[in-house]
Amino acid sequence: MEDAIAKAKVLIEALPYLKSFDDKIVVIKVGGAALAGGGQVSDSIQDIVFLQQVGIRPVVVHGGGPHISEEIKKRGGQPQFIQGQRYTDAETMKIVEEILISQVNVEIVNAVNGSGGRAEGMHRHFHNPLMGRRKQIKGPGGDQIDLGLVGEITNVDVEGIKRVCENGVIPVIAPISTGPTGEPLNVNADNAAAAIAGALKAEKVVFVSDTHGIRLDPNDENSLASSLTQAEIKDLIAKGIISGGMLPKVEASLEALHKGVKKAHIIDGRLPHSLLLEIFTDRGVGTMILC
């Protein structure tokens, strides 16, 4: 009986969130590392299907970095990174497309469909929603560094994505854009999720990965910040508290908010059903970033 009462309390707590998010778009970025094992995909997929079933319109953007690096090594190569960006030559781009489109995207779509939901892949080979250009970064001396076929998004097919959502289908988007001359461009999945969420004016963007939310003390797991403002985030970056692998996710969160997304969340996909707990409970389990 106590278990039943506890479940009822959870449903009551979720009710106002269910009402406020009805028919709203939520962009969910599933990290490549979170797809690597340990059951995270199964929990995340169940959560995403649940969101769809209760009237929310999830849009999934996925990574696949660990899979790409593993495949490069299998073929006798060595992954190359410049300032955290994967250097992508023509041969690497073939592997990126193979892994992200033919493997990871298909697996997620099949998992959603096998869990009672409806999903459709959107990528360069089918209803590509992303256009881009080659990304430019500067070296320490101010000189331009060539990243090869690495891109940044310049345009998102908003109507195409919304049309899929309105048909009761979850778009599953691979972060490969098409460049000005038709070439494929490898886009960081966090940045892709931010650009897509901004273009859609999404209610939320949620970054699900293998990292915790933001800790006020990186060495203290009990210092997790439940919510932070943009000003507080910038202060933590300036103090060096937010750094390393967390920084790209935080920067993508700020980019999404700047483009009109109401809230951004960073959660740990290793925690069972973290997506539902973050969205439908008062405290959540990760960090929510507000304007």
C-alpha positions, -999 to 999 in steps of 0.1 A, spaced: 0 0 0 28 24 8 44 18 -26 10 25 -43 6 58 -23 41 69 -32 33 63 -69 1 83 -66 21 112 -50 45 111 -80 16 113 -104 1 143 -85 35 160 -86 38 154 -123 3 167 -132 10 205 -134 41 197 -156 20 175 -179 -5 203 -183 21 230 -190 41 210 -215 12 196 -234 18 200 -272 52 217 -265 84 208 -283 112 194 -261 146 188 -278 165 160 -263 202 155 -271 213 119 -263 251 118 -260 272 93 -279 288 81 -246 254 75 -231 247 51 -261 277 30 -253 262 6 -228 249 1 -194 212 3 -203 211 41 -207 195 39 -241 167 16 -229 158 40 -201 161 71 -223 140 55 -250 113 46 -226 113 81 -212 111 97 -247 82 74 -257 64 83 -225 68 120 -233 52 114 -267 24 94 -252 14 122 -228 12 149 -255 47 164 -255 65 166 -288 100 153 -284 127 159 -310 158 137 -306 193 148 -316 220 122 -311 257 120 -310 280 90 -316 315 102 -308 328 70 -290 314 48 -318 332 69 -345 365 69 -326 363 31 -321 356 25 -358 385 48 -369 408 27 -346 394 -6 -360 404 6 -395 439 14 -384 436 51 -379 438 74 -349 411 100 -340 424 135 -342 411 164 -322 419 201 -324 406 223 -295 381 196 -287 369 194 -323 372 162 -343 394 168 -374 373 154 -402 389 146 -436 371 128 -464 378 93 -451 368 102 -416 336 118 -429 326 85 -445 330 68 -411 310 96 -395 281 92 -419 282 54 -416 282 54 -378 257 82 -372 233 76 -400 235 39 -408 241 27 -372 232 50 -343 202 67 -360 187 34 -371 192 19 -337 174 48 -319 145 48 -344 141 10 -341 143 12 -303 115 39 -302 93 20 -326 99 -12 -306 89 5 -274 55 16 -285 64 49 -300 67 62 -335 100 76 -348 116 86 -381 152 93 -389 160 127 -404 195 130 -419 214 136 -451 199 105 -467 163 112 -458 146 146 -452 178 163 -441 168 193 -419 203 208 -414 222 232 -437 256 244 -427 290 259 -436 325 250 -427 335 260 -392 364 283 -386 384 284 -354 414 305 -344 447 292 -331 466 308 -302 482 333 -326 449 343 -342 455 322 -374 427 302 -389 428 264 -382 415 240 -408 392 214 -393 384 197 -426 347 188 -431 336 202 -397 305 225 -399 283 248 -380 245 250 -387 232 280 -407 197 269 -413 172 244 -398 142 231 -417 117 241 -390 86 233 -410 99 198 -419 106 189 -383 73 203 -371 55 184 -398 69 151 -385 60 160 -350 24 170 -360 20 135 -376 26 120 -342 62 109 -350 94 116 -331 121 131 -354 155 115 -347 182 138 -362 218 129 -370 241 160 -366 255 161 -402 247 192 -421 248 198 -459 273 225 -470 269 251 -497 282 228 -524 263 198 -512 292 183 -491 285 166 -457 297 185 -427 303 169 -393 286 190 -366 291 188 -328 259 172 -315 255 196 -285 257 226 -309 233 209 -333 208 204 -305 211 240 -294 206 253 -330 176 230 -336 160 239 -302 165 276 -310 151 274 -344 120 255 -331 117 279 -302 115 248 -280 101 248 -245 132 230 -233 164 215 -245 178 186 -224 214 173 -227 214 137 -216 250 123 -213 273 103 -190 281 134 -169 264 148 -138 248 182 -138 268 212 -127 284 209 -93 294 240 -73 323 220 -61 335 197 -89 349 173 -62 317 171 -41 289 151 -56 265 166 -30 271 201 -44 249 196 -75 231 228 -84 194 222 -92 191 255 -111 213 283 -122 209 315 -141 230 326 -171 247 351 -149 256 325 -123 268 302 -151 292 329 -165 305 335 -130 313 298 -125 330 296 -159 351 327 -150 361 310 -117 371 278 -135 345 257 -117 328 248 -150 355 235 -173 366 205 -193 339 183 -208 311 202 -190 320 234 -208 307 225 -243 273 214 -229 270 246 -208 280 268 -238 254 249 -260 228 255 -232 235 292 -232 234 293 -270 199 277 -269 187 302 -243 200 331 -264 180 318 -294 148 318 -274 146 284 -257 130 288 -223 151 264 -203 181 241 -207 189 210 -187 220 189 -182 213 155 -167 231 122 -161 218 95 -184 233 68 -162 205 75 -136 175 54 -145 147 75 -160 166 107 -154 147 124 -182 113 119 -166 126 128 -131 141 160 -144 111 172 -163 82 160 -141 95 165 -105 99 197 -85 136 193 -78 148 173 -107 180 153 -109 203 175 -129 209 212 -135 183 235 -151 197 267 -166 174 297 -168 176 331 -185 
